[in-house]
Amino acid sequence: MYPAWPIIESISADISYALRQIRKSSGFAITVMMTLAIGIAASMAMFTVVDHVLLRPLPYANARELVEIKEAGIKGPLMFGGTFLDIQQWRERSRTLQAIAFHTYDKPTSFLEGNAGPVQVNTPKVSTNLFATLGVKPAMGRGFDDSNGDEFARNSDAKTAVLSDAVWRDGFGADPDIVGKVLRVNGNSYTVIGVMPRGFQFPFNPEKPQIWIPIELGESDKARIKNATPEYRIIARLKAGAGIAAAEAELRVIQADVAKQYTDPYAREDVTSVELRGYSDSVVEGNVREALLALLAASSVLWLIACVNVTSLLLARSASRQRDIAVRAALGASRWRITRQLLVEGLVLSGAASLLGLGLVSLALKLFCRMYL
């Protein structure tokens, strides 16, 4: 009536016998499990980090179309990106770029006066079209962009702010009526006009929760004076079908003409060209990418060594159990029965090691996040 029952009963007997054997040699079992667990944990933890940092696309719409732009000259690319007047020229004259946005990257800590007390935040100032360029809309309220899209930096929204989901939840208890309320950052008042979706970050992977404030252009933005005109980080979206090489070639031609408008020859020689690269490449620097890949390779080798060591231990133990196996064979156990029993013991040990490895992975990732995020 129950054809599967004998199979289940046989497997259950094998597992019970395997557990008895493991208890008899607990030192051997602990050695095997710890060796496998460390190998599994190291390789899984590093792959998780590499997957999140290098393999997964950035959480923006069509992230492969996003590029970072930097002006360049005789000394190479500028540290940040470019000046407002030059960005404005690219926006008006480029035929390969769909949109150009810019922002500051304020790493000094700002203090938000939240409902639960002061909260440390980053407050990058952004052009009004930044969220539209990234292709991400606020989950609540609106962004800074104009309805007609003619301007992308202005003063009319200078005292407004868009909150990250983390700030909205941690600083204001996920208040559903937060839009329209006034908050204070470093003693300055801002009206909340929107809240971004959970997980949204820009610049990517910041040290603290973020509040975005529109850039206020000043008199220094209306001139091209070396060391006096603010430089902004620039992110642009390519038009459909346009490649990075084509956009870079076009902008170099435009910038060569724009550079003639610099009256200071020393300033001009630093901005005669431009350099473009995919925005995802700018998030992770080349030395960091190489280090992560090297660590992933090293952890994979460690896992392979653990597997080889465990295999050697199991073979050695099997050799020491020849008398036990011979007795079982004399009592009528078939070769398949004995082989199956050894396989079940190996599966029990590897299963327990896998569970232990998962626990170690979770602990390692939590420590990694606390140290570097």
N, C-alpha and C positions, 0 to 999 in steps of 0.2 A: 504494500500500500504506500510505503514511503521509500522509494528507491534511493533518494539522496541521503537517507539517514545513516547507512553503513559508512559512506564516505566521510560524513561529518564526524561520526564516532571515531573513525580511524585517524583523521587529522587531529581531533581533540586528544587522542591518546598519544600521538606523536609530540604534540606541544607539551603535554604533561611530562612526558619522558625527557624532553629537551630541557624543561625548567628544572627537573631533578638533577640532570647532569650539570647544568649551569650552577646550581647551588653547591654541588660537590666541589666545583672548581671556581669558587667565587673570585679569587684573585686573577685567574686567567680571564674570566668574563669581564671584570672591571677594566683590565688592561685593554682588551679588544674594544669595548664600548667607548672608553675615553679616547683611544687612538682614532677611531672612526669619527667620533663626535667632534674632535678638534679639527680634523680634516674637512668635515662637512661644514662646520661653522665658519671656518676661515674662507673657504671658497664661496659659500652662499652669501656671507656678509660682503665680501668684495664685489661679487657679481651684482648684488642689490645696489651698492653704491655706484658702480659703473653704469648700471641700467638707468638709474635716476639722473645721473649727471651727464652721461654721454649718449646713451642710446635713445631715450625717450624724447620725442619732439617737445619743444617748448609749448606751454599751454596758451598759445595764441592762435588765431585763425590763420591757416596756411603759413605756418611759421617759416617755411623754407623761402618764402618770398621776402622776408625781412632781412635787411642788411644794415650794417654799421658803416658810417662814413666818417673819415677823418681827413682834414686838410694835411698836406704834406709839402715839404720843400727840401732845401739843401741839407737840413738836419734830420730828415725823415718825417714820419707822421707826428702831428701834435699830440700832446698828452690826452686831451679831451676830444675835440672834434672840429668845431669851427665857430665862427661868429654869426650873429643874427643876420647881418646884411648879406653875407655870403650865402647863408642858408636860403634867404629870401630869393636871391638870384637863381639858385638851383631850382627852387620850387616853381619859379615863373618860366624858366627856359628848358627844363628837362622834359624829354619825351619818353624816357624809359622808366621813370619813377611815377608810381601812382599817387604816393603821398610821402611827405617828409615831416617828421616831428622831431622835437628836441627836448632836452631836459637837463636839470642839474642832478648831481648825485651827492646829497648832503649826508655824509657819514657821521658828523657830530650829533650827539644825542639831543633830541628835543623832548620836552616834557608836556604831555597832555594832561589836563585836569579832568579826569574821568569821574564817573559816579562813585567808583570804588577807590578813589585817590589818584595820585600822579602815576602815569604810565609812560615808560620810555618808548619813544617812537622815532622813526626816520621820516623826514618831511621833504621828499624830492619835489622840486618845482618843475612843472611840465608845461609844454605848449598845449593849447586848448584842443588840438586834434590828436593828441597822443593815443587816447583810448580807441578812437576811430581807426587810427593807423594800425594798431595792434589787432583790431577786429574783435574787441571785447566790449560788451555793454555792461553798465552797472546792473546789479541785481535789484537795486532799489534806487529810485530817483533818476537822475540824469548825470551826464558828464559835463565837461566844460565847452564842448564844441558848439560853434554857431550853427544855426539852422541853415544859413546860406553858404557856409564853408569858406567865405571870402577871407576871413582873418584866422590866423592860427597862433597869435600871441597878442594879448590886449590887457587893459587894466580894468575892464568892466566887471570881471569875475574875480578880481584880485583878493577879495575877502571871503571867498567861498572855499570849500574843501570837500574832497571825496575820501571816504574812509575805506580802509581794507576791512575784510570780514572779521579778521582777528581783533582789530581795534574796536569795531562795533560790538563784538561779543564780550571782550575782556574789559573794555573801558566803559561800555554803556549797557551791559547786560542784555544785548540783542534787542534793544528798544525798538519796537516796530514803528514808532512815530519819530525816529531820529531825524528824518529828512525835514529840514526847515529850522532845526534847533541850532543854537549858537554854542560853539565850544571854544576853549581857550588853549592855545599852544604857545608856550614860552611867554605867556602874558598877553598874546595877541588874540583877538576874537575873529572867528570864522564861522560862516553859516554853512551847515552841512547840506549839500545838494544831492549826494548819492552815496551808495555803498557798493563796492565791487563784489563779484562772486567769490565764494569760498575757494581758496587755493590760488587766487590771482596774485601775482607778485610782479613788480616792476620798479626798479631794476631787479632782475631775477635773483632769487635766493638772498634776500637782504638779511642783515643781522638782527633787525628788530621789525615789529609791525609797522605798517606804513600809513601815512596820511598824505594825499597828493594835493598840492596847492598850485594854482596857475602862475606862470612866470609873469612878473611885472617888468616890462621893458623900461629901461632908464635912458638917460642921455648918453651914457657910455656905450649903449647898444647901437647908437646912430652914427658911430665913427669907427674908423679902422686904425686904431692906435695900438701899437705893440705894448703888451703888458698892462694895458688900461681897458681894453675892450673885453668883456666876458666871453669865455669860450663855453660852448654847450656840447654835451654828448648828443649825437645825431643818430636817429634810427629812421629808416625809410622802407617803403614797400615797393617792390618791383611791379611793373605792369605785367599782365599775363603775356607770356612768351618772351619776355626780356630776361636776359641772363646777367649775372654779376659782371662778367667781362665787358659786355656791351654798355651797361650802365656806367662802369668805371671809365671806359674810353670816352663816353659822351661828357661826363662830368669833368674829366681832365681838360677837354677842349673848352668847356664853359669856364672852368676855374682859371685857365691860362689868361682868358680875357678879363675875368673878375680881378685877378691879381694886379692888373694894370691900374686899378682904381686906388691902390695903396700908394700914398705919397711918400711914405717912409721906405727907402730901398731895403733897409734891414728887415722890416716887417714883411715886405713883398717877397723876399727870397725864401721865407718860411711857408708861404701859402701858394706856391705856383702850381701845385697839383693836388690830387686827392687819392685816397686809398679806400677800397671797399672790401668787405668780407661779410660772410653770412653772420647774422646776429648770434646764432647758436654757437659759432666759433669764438665770438668775442666774450661769451659768458664764461667759457672754460679756456684759460690760457694754455698754450702749447705745452709748457713744462708740466702743468698740472695734469693734462691729458696723458702725457707720456708716463708720468708717475703712477697714475691710476691703472693704466694698462699693464705696467710692469708689476704692480702689486697684484693685479688679477692673475697674471701669468704665474707669479710666485705662489699664490694661494692654490692655484690649480695643481702645480707641481707638489705642493704639500699634501693635497688631497690624494694625488696619485701615490706618493710615498706611503701615506697612511693605508691605502688599499693594499699595496704590496706587502707591507709589514703585517697586516692582519691576515692576509692570505698565507704568509709564512707561518704565523702562529697557529692558524687552523690546521695546516698540513702537519706541523710538528705535533700538535695534539692528537690528530688522527693516527699518526705513527705510534704514539704512546698508548693508544687504545686498541692496538691490534688484537690483544688477547680478548678484550671484551667483544670485539667484532667477530672474532673466530668462534667464541662461545655462542653468540647469537646465530651465526651461520650454522653451527652444529645442531642447534635446536630447531632448525627449519626455516629461518628467515632468509628470504630471497635477496639477491644483490640489489634489486630495486627497492626492497623494503629498507635495507641498511642505508642505501644512498639517500633515500627519501628522509630517513631519520637525521642524517648528517645535514642535509639541506635545510630541514626545519630548524635545527639548532642554529645554523648560520643566519637564517631569516629572523629568528627571535632576537639574536644578538644585534643584527644590523638594524632591526626595527627599533629596539631600545636605544641604540646609538643615534639613530635619526631623530628620535624625539628629544634626546639630550642635546643633539646638535642644534635643533630648532630653538631650544631654550637659550643656548649660548649665542645664537645669531641675534635673537631679540635683545639680549643684554648688550651685545657688542654694538648694535645699531643705536640703541638708546645712549650709550656712552659716546658714540661718534657724534650724534646730534647735539649732545650737551657741550661737547668740546669745540665743535666747529660751526654750529648754527646759532 
